[in-house]
Amino acid sequence: MANNEYDDIINLPHHVSANRPRMSVYDRAAQFSPFAALKGYDDEIDEAARLTDEQSELADARAEELNEKLILCAEQAVKKPLVRVTHFVADAKKSGGAYVKTEARVKSVDALRRVLQLEGGMNIAFECLYDIEFV
């Protein structure tokens, strides 16, 4: 038999650490599993595919109707009427946004700042309003 440089250690028992527990087969395999070389790439693809709406410009008749509803909200602000407001919310990550409906009580109508103030702290700019329904 040829003399091998590992003959002195080849038949020694497997080392067991006194300080660390034995790693499970699952954890050992995880060391060699593939990793995401392009971390966040799938999220970027999903974000690019996500659609947003453009804010539509109100027709004159619709704008006049909305103005009348704002006047009514201002007149009834003391009674704190419950309204369902459809308004445009700009997207934080890309151009465009979405129309959402918010149901809350009217706190006030600030004509100077052009803001509809709802209870709970939400302020909606007049130019973002699409519809107001009294509930």
C-alpha positions in Angstrom: 0.0 0.0 0.0 1.3 3.4 -0.9 2.1 5.9 1.7 -0.6 8.6 1.7 -0.2 12.0 3.4 -3.6 11.5 5.2 -2.9 8.1 6.6 -2.4 9.5 10.1 -5.9 11.0 10.3 -8.1 9.0 7.9 -9.4 6.6 10.6 -9.8 9.0 13.4 -13.3 9.4 14.9 -15.5 12.4 13.8 -14.9 15.5 15.9 -17.8 16.5 18.2 -17.6 20.0 19.6 -18.1 20.5 23.4 -19.2 24.1 22.9 -21.6 24.0 20.0 -24.6 21.8 19.3 -24.5 19.7 16.1 -26.0 21.4 13.1 -29.2 19.8 11.6 -29.1 18.4 8.1 -31.6 21.1 7.1 -29.4 24.0 8.4 -26.3 22.4 6.7 -28.1 22.2 3.4 -29.3 25.9 3.8 -25.6 27.0 3.6 -25.4 25.8 0.1 -28.9 26.8 -1.2 -29.1 29.4 -3.9 -29.2 33.0 -2.9 -31.0 36.0 -4.5 -28.2 37.6 -6.4 -30.6 40.4 -7.5 -32.2 41.1 -4.1 -35.4 43.2 -4.5 -35.6 42.6 -8.3 -38.9 40.8 -8.1 -40.3 43.7 -6.0 -39.1 46.2 -8.6 -40.8 44.1 -11.4 -44.0 44.0 -9.4 -43.8 47.8 -8.8 -43.3 48.5 -12.5 -46.3 46.4 -13.4 -48.5 48.0 -10.8 -51.0 50.3 -12.5 -52.0 53.8 -11.4 -54.8 56.0 -12.5 -54.4 59.6 -13.7 -56.5 62.2 -12.0 -59.3 63.2 -14.3 -60.4 66.8 -14.8 -63.9 67.5 -13.7 -66.5 68.7 -16.3 -68.0 72.1 -15.5 -71.4 70.6 -14.5 -69.7 68.1 -12.1 -67.5 70.9 -10.7 -70.5 73.0 -10.0 -72.3 70.1 -8.3 -69.3 69.5 -6.1 -69.1 73.2 -5.2 -72.7 73.1 -4.1 -72.0 70.0 -1.9 -69.0 71.8 -0.4 -71.2 74.8 0.4 -73.7 72.5 2.0 -70.9 70.8 4.0 -69.8 74.2 5.3 -73.3 75.2 6.3 -73.8 71.9 8.2 -70.3 71.6 9.7 -71.7 72.4 13.1 -73.9 69.3 12.9 -70.9 67.2 11.7 -72.7 65.4 8.8 -71.5 61.9 7.9 -70.2 62.0 4.3 -68.6 59.5 1.8 -65.9 61.4 -0.1 -64.5 60.1 -3.3 -61.1 61.6 -3.8 -57.8 61.2 -5.6 -54.7 60.1 -3.7 -51.4 60.5 -5.4 -49.1 57.5 -5.5 -46.0 57.9 -3.4 -43.7 55.9 -5.8 -44.8 56.7 -9.3 -46.9 59.2 -11.3 -50.6 58.9 -11.0 -52.6 57.5 -8.1 -56.0 56.0 -7.2 -59.5 57.2 -6.4 -60.5 56.1 -2.9 -63.7 56.5 -0.9 -63.4 57.8 2.7 -66.4 57.8 5.1 -66.1 60.3 8.0 -67.8 63.2 9.6 -67.1 66.7 8.4 -65.1 68.8 10.8 -65.0 72.0 8.6 -64.6 73.4 5.2 -61.6 75.7 4.9 -62.2 77.8 1.9 -59.1 79.9 2.4 -56.8 76.8 2.3 -59.2 75.0 -0.1 -59.4 72.0 2.1 -62.2 69.7 3.4 -61.4 68.7 6.9 -62.7 65.5 8.2 -62.8 64.2 11.8 -59.8 61.9 12.5 -57.4 64.4 11.0 -57.9 63.8 7.3 -57.6 66.9 5.1 -58.6 66.6 1.5 -57.7 69.3 -1.0 -60.5 70.6 -3.1 -58.7 69.8 -6.3 -58.5 66.1 -5.3 -62.3 65.8 -4.6 -64.4 63.9 -7.1 -67.7 63.4 -5.2 -69.3 63.9 -1.8 -72.3 61.8 -0.7 -74.2 62.6 2.4 -74.7 59.3 4.3 
